[in-house]
Amino acid sequence: MKGYSLRRRLILWLTLATAALGVLALVDTWREAVATARGLSDRVLEGSALAIAERVTVDEGGGLEADIPFAALEMLASAAEDQVFYRVDAPEGQFLTGYAALARVAVGEEGIGFADGLFGAVPIRSATLRRELSTGATSVPFTVTVAESTLARSELARTILIRSALRILVLMLSTIAIVWLAVTLAFRPLDRLGAAIAERTPDDLRPIREAVPLEAAPLAGAVNNFMGRLEDAVAALRHFTGNASHQLRTPLATLRTQLALARRADDRALGEAALDKAEAALVRAERVLAQLLALARVDAAATGLALGPVDLAALARDLAAECLAQADARGIDLGYEGPERAEALAEDWAKARAEPVLAAELLRNLLDNALAYAGRGAVVTVRVRPAAGTDAAVLLEVEDNGPGLPPDRLEALQSGALPQRMAVAAVAPHAGGSGLGLAIVAEIAGLFGASCRFEALPGGRGLRVSCRVPSAR
């Protein structure tokens, strides 16, 4: 998947937003510049009209005459070389002087009016001022109209716009620079986080301790959770590899040795004996491999495990019945103590919170270990009962009166200081046991939140394995 730069994307969007705001500001500035230039022009036009109106007088015949002062027109002059126009009208629209073609503007209540227009092909801004001149007996109204071309006004608006645009451009560039700097500084913790992960060795799966912003805390937490799950997976792989290398090495070496002896044997009986031992080693390797695969299945089931009510009474009774033939072949008395089904009980205490397939695997490994190591003539009992003093747990027990475990090994096994495979192999090395059965039991029990207890029977012989599984109630 092609990646993208979050830093560049943020800077791009912020730059576009700043540019859009800059354009809106320029539009508003242009409107303000035009209004400002128009206001200045109108005040100059009004002043010029007033100056001309002050020089309108009444002649001896009672008529009006206008002496246009040069200063009144001079104030309209500008560096933009605007053209200036004027006219003075007596009562009833009688033209006195000026440009007759210059149109008058409608006058408002204030006595003056302004308007844009054309004088020929020249765009102009006009102002018409209405005044009255007293003759002693009457008042004579007249109007003064002045106009100028809009070159100066447009030049003023353009100057204001250019200066404002330069200021806005500087502001935009400064904003973009500040945004780039702020985004870069804000992303530095993420850069340090990435560098801290990149610098790690493949086997370094410790949680990340780098300080990150609050917004990046969920990302760091997700990475830590992933690294934790990855560490569990790597540990499970190492555990599986260690078990495989340890448990398969002995039977395979025995198999090679016995095959070599059978090949060199001159006596047929010796050769068949070596082949029998090779076959036994092969059977043992096959059993070890099956248990290793069971361990792998347990490790895989640890992810996304769904626990539910499991009828341990029915499960124990059915598995004990399945193992009767195997127990009989080994001369072992196998029995079951407990209810037939949990549904038959009023309190339904025999339903545990577990997973059916893994619960069956746990009990099957307990039975396999008991049948493998108890010895001929032993008694093996499978028992399901409520845990003493509480109805919050179900007790699953597999008990045998075989040779049991030495006290030191039993104590180490109970405390968890000694791997299960070492304890079992020390008890009955002649049985060809791998010790993986109890390892599988311990791992499955941990998935259920259960606890397992290993204890000798009264008299120092035998072994009782008790698994306390939380009740589904």
N, C-alpha and C positions, 0 to 999 in steps of 0.2 A: 504494500500500500504506500502510495507516494505521500510523504509528509509535507507539512507546511510550517512556516515560522509564525508562532503566535506573537512574537515581538513585532515582526513586520506587519502582521495583520492589524494589531492594535495601533501601531503608528500610522498605517494607511487610513484606517477608519477615523482616527482622531484628526489626521491631516485633512481628510475630506470634510469632516464636520467643521473644522476651523475655516476651511476655504468657503464652505457654504455660508457660514456666519459672516465671513468677510464680504462675500458678494451681497448679502442682504444689507450689511452695513454700508457698502458703497452705494447701493440703490437709495437707501435712506439718506445718505450724505448728499447724493445728487439732488434729491428733492429739496433737502434743506438748503443746498447751495443755490438752486434756482429761486427758491422763495426768498432767500437772503438778498440775492442780486436784484430781484424784482422790487423788494422793499426799499433797497437803497436807491434804485432808479426812480421809484415813485416819489420818494422824498425830494430828490433833486428836481424832478419835474414839477412837484408842487411848489418848491421854492422859486423856481424860475417863473412859474405862472404868477405867483404872488408879486415877484419883482416887477413883472410887466404890468400887472393890474394896478400897482402903486403909481405907475406913470401914465395912466389913462385919466384925462381931464376933460372938463366941459369947455367948449369954445364960446366965443361971444354970441354965436347964433343959437346957443342951447344944444348944439350937437356935441358928439364925443370926438376926441382926437387922442391918438396914442403915440407916445414918444418911446420907442423901444430902446431900452438901455442896453448897451453892449455887455454889461456885466451879467444881465439876465440870461443871455445866450452863451456867455463865456463859461458859466458854471456847468453847462451841459457838455462842454468840450471834454474830450478824453484822449488818452494815448492811443485808444483803439480807432481814432479818427472817425467817430460817429458823425452822422449828418443830423442837423438840427432843423426843425420846422416849427412854425408858429402861425397863429391867426388870431385876430381880435374881431369880435362881432358885437354890433350895437343891438338895441332892442329889435325884436321881431326878426332876428336872424340877419340883420343888415351887416354885410361884410365891410370892415373898416380897413384892415391892413393884414399883410402876411401872405400865406399860401392859401389861395382860395380853394384849391383841390384837397386840402387837408380836412378830413372828416372830423366833426365834433363828436365828443363822447357824451353819452347820457349821464347827467349829473344826478347824484343821489341826494339824500336829505342833508348830508354834511356839507353840501355846496361844492363838491368836487367828485369827479369820476375818472376811472382809469380803465384802459382797454388796450389789448394788443391788436395790431392790424397791419395793413400794407399801405405804403405810399408809393404808388407805382409798383415797382418790383422789390422795393426795399421794405423788409420787416421792421416795424416800428412799435414803440410803446408810447401811447398818448395819454394826456391828462387835460381835462377841461375844468376850468375854475369859473364859478359864477359869482359875480359881485354886483353891488349896487353903488351908484355914485350920486350923492345928494347935490341938488341944484339950489337948495334953499326952500323951494316950494314943493318940489317933487323929488323922487328918487328914480334914477335912470339905471335899469339893469343892463349888464353886459357880460360877455363871457370871453375868457382867454384860453386858448388851446395851444399847448406846446407838445412837441413830440421829438423823439430822437430815435435813431436806428439802434438795434439791439446788439451791436458788436461789443460794446463795453460790458453789457450785462452778461452776454454769453462768455466773454473772456473771463469775467469775474467768477462765474459759476464753474468754468473749466479749471481755473486756478485752484479754487476751493476743493474741487473734486480730485485734482492731481495730488495736492498736498495731503488730503485725507487718505487717498489711495496709498501714498507712500507710507504714511503712518500705519495704516492697516496692514500693509505688506510687511513692514518691520515687526509689527505685533504678531502677525501670523508666523513669520520665520522664528521669532523668539519663542512663541508658543510651541511650535514644532520641535525646536531644540530642547525646550524644557520637557516636553512629552517624551522625546527620545531618551533624554537623560533619566527621567523618572521611571520609564518602563525598563530601561537597562538596569537601573539600581534595584527595581522591584523584582527583576528576574534573577538577580545574583544568587539569592538563596537556592533557587531551583538549579542554577548552574553548579553551585557547590554540592547540592544533593546528587546531581548526575555525576560529578567528578568523584564524590565519595563512593558511589556504587561502582564506577568504572575502575577505580583503583583497587578494588577488592579482588582477592584471589577466588578462584571458583569454589573453594571449600569454605569460604568465609561467609556464613549465612546469619551472622549476628544481626539483631535489629538495628536500624539506622538511628543514630543519636544526633544527627545534624539538626540545628535549629532552623525551622521553616516557618513561614507566615501562616496565619490561621487558615487562609484560603487553600494553602497547599497541605495542611495537616491531613485531610482525608486521603490525598495521594500517598503521603508518606506512610500513613496507617495501612493503606491497601498493600503497599510494597512490603511493609514489615509482615503483614499477615501472609502474603504470598511466600516470602522468604521462610516464614515459620513452617508453612505447609511443605515447602520444598525441602527444608531441613528434615522434617518428619519422613518425607518420601526417601530422601538420601539415607537417613538412618535405617529405615526399613530395608532398603536395598543392601546396605552394608550388613545388616543383621542377616538377611537372607543369604547373601554371599558367604558370610562367615559360617553360617549353619551348613550351607552346601559343601564348602571346602572341608569343614571339619568332619561332617558325617559321612560323606561319600568317599573320603580318602581311604579309610580303613577297609570297608568291604571291597573296594576296587583293588586295593593292594593284595588283600587276601585272595581275591579271584585270580589275579595274575599269578600269584605264588602257586596256588593249587593247580592251575592249568599248566604251569611250567613243570610241577612235580608229576602231573599225570602224563605229560609228554615224555618225561625221562624215565618213568617207572617201567621196570622190566616185568614186575609181577602184575597180573591183571587185577588182583584184589586191591593192591596198593593204588593202582590207577583209578579204579572205581571209587575208592575211598576219597582220593583227591578230587575227583569229579563231584562227589557228593558234597564235599566241603565247598567247592567252587559254586555249586548250585545254591547252597545255603547262603553263601556270601552274596550271590546275585539276588536271591530273594530279599535279603536284608537291604541291599542297595535299592531294590525296587520299593520296599516299604519306606526307606528314608526319603527317596525321591517323592513318593506320594505325600509324606508328611511335609516336605519342603513346599510342595505345591499347595498344600493346605495352608501353610504359613503365608504364602504369597497371596492366597485368596483372602485370608484374614486381613492382611495389610491393605489389599485393594478395597475390602468392604468397609474399612475404617472411614473412608470418605463418603459422605452422603448416606450414612447408616440410618435406617428408619427402624426404630424400636417400637414394639407393640406387645400386646398380651400373648404369651405362649403358655400352653398347657404342659407344664413340666411333668406332671404325673403321667399323662398319656404318653409323652415323649420317652420318659424313662422306662415305662412298662414295655413299649413297643421295641425300643433298642435292646433291652435285656432279652426279650424274646428272640430277636434276630441273632444275638450272640450265643444262644444256647448250644447250637451245633458246634461252634468253635470251642466253647468251654468244655463240652463233653469230650471232644477230641483230645483235649489237654488234661482231662481228668480233673476238672475243676467244677465245684458245685456253685452254680450261678443262680441267685435269687433276687426277687424284687419285693420291697416292703413299702407300701403306700397305697393311696386310693387308685381306683381304676381310671377315673376321669375327673378332671376338676369340676365339670358340670354336675357331677353327682353330689358335690358338697354344698351344704347350705351357705357357707361363707365364701366359697370359691377362692380360697387362699392359695391354691396351687398354680394360679396363673401368674407368671412372672413377666417383668418388663424386659424383653429380649428380642432377638431376631431368630426366627425358626431354624433356618439352615445352620447358622453359626452355633445356636444352642445344641443342635444335634451333633455338630462337629466336636463341641466341647465334651459332651457326654461320651461320644464314641471313642475319643482319645483316652478318657479316663478308664473306660472299659478295656481298651486295647492294652493299656499299660498294666492294669491289674491282671488280665489274663496272661500277659507275656511274662510277668515277673513273679506272680504269686507262687507258681510251682504246682506240680501234680499233687492232688489231694487237698488243695486249698479250698476255702470257701470265700466266694466273692458276693457281696450284697450291695445292691443299688437301692437307695432309700430317698424318698421325697417326703418332707414334713415341714411344718411351719417353724420359722426360727424362734428360739426360746424367748419368751417374754415380750414378743411383739408380733403383730400381724403385717408389718411393713416389708417383710422379706420372706423368701422361700429358700429352704435349705435343701440342696442337692448333695447327696453323699455317695461315695463309692468306697467300700471298705473291703479289705482282704486280710486274711490271717497268714500271709506269706512271711518271708524272711524280714520284711520291713527295711528300714534305713538305719544306719549307724547313728547314734545320738548326735555326734558332731555334724554329720551331713544333714540330719533332719533339722537341727537348729539353724544351720546356714541356709537351708532351703526355706525354712519358715520366715527367717529375717530378710530373705531376698538377696543375701550376699553371695550366694552360690548359684550359678546357672543350673536350671533343672536338668539339662542333659548330663551334667557331671554327676549329680546326685544319683540319677537312675543308673548310669553306667557303672557307678561304684558299687551298687547293690547287687546287680546280677550281670556281670560282664559276659558270662557264658550264654546269656539269653540273646545276645546280639542286639541289645536295645540301643537305640540312638539317643534316647532322652528327649526327643523333640515333642513327644506327646504332651508332657507337662508344660513345655514351652508354649505349645498351641493353646492349652487350657488357660494358662496365665494371660496370654494376649487376648483371647476371646472374653475372658472375665473382665479384663480392663475395659473393653469396649462396652460392656453392659453396665459398668459401674459396680460390678460385683467384687467380692473379696474371696480368696481361697485360703484355706487353712490346712496344713499338713501336720498330722500328729500320729504317734504310735499308739497301738492298742494297749490296754493294760497287760502287763507282763513283758513289755519291751518288744514284742513281735507284732508283725502286721503293719498296715498303713491305712489311715483314714484320710481321704481328701474331701473336705467340706467346702462347697461353693455357696456363698450367701448372695442370692440374686434378689434385687429389689422387686417388690411385688407390683403387679400392674394396678392394684387398687390404689 
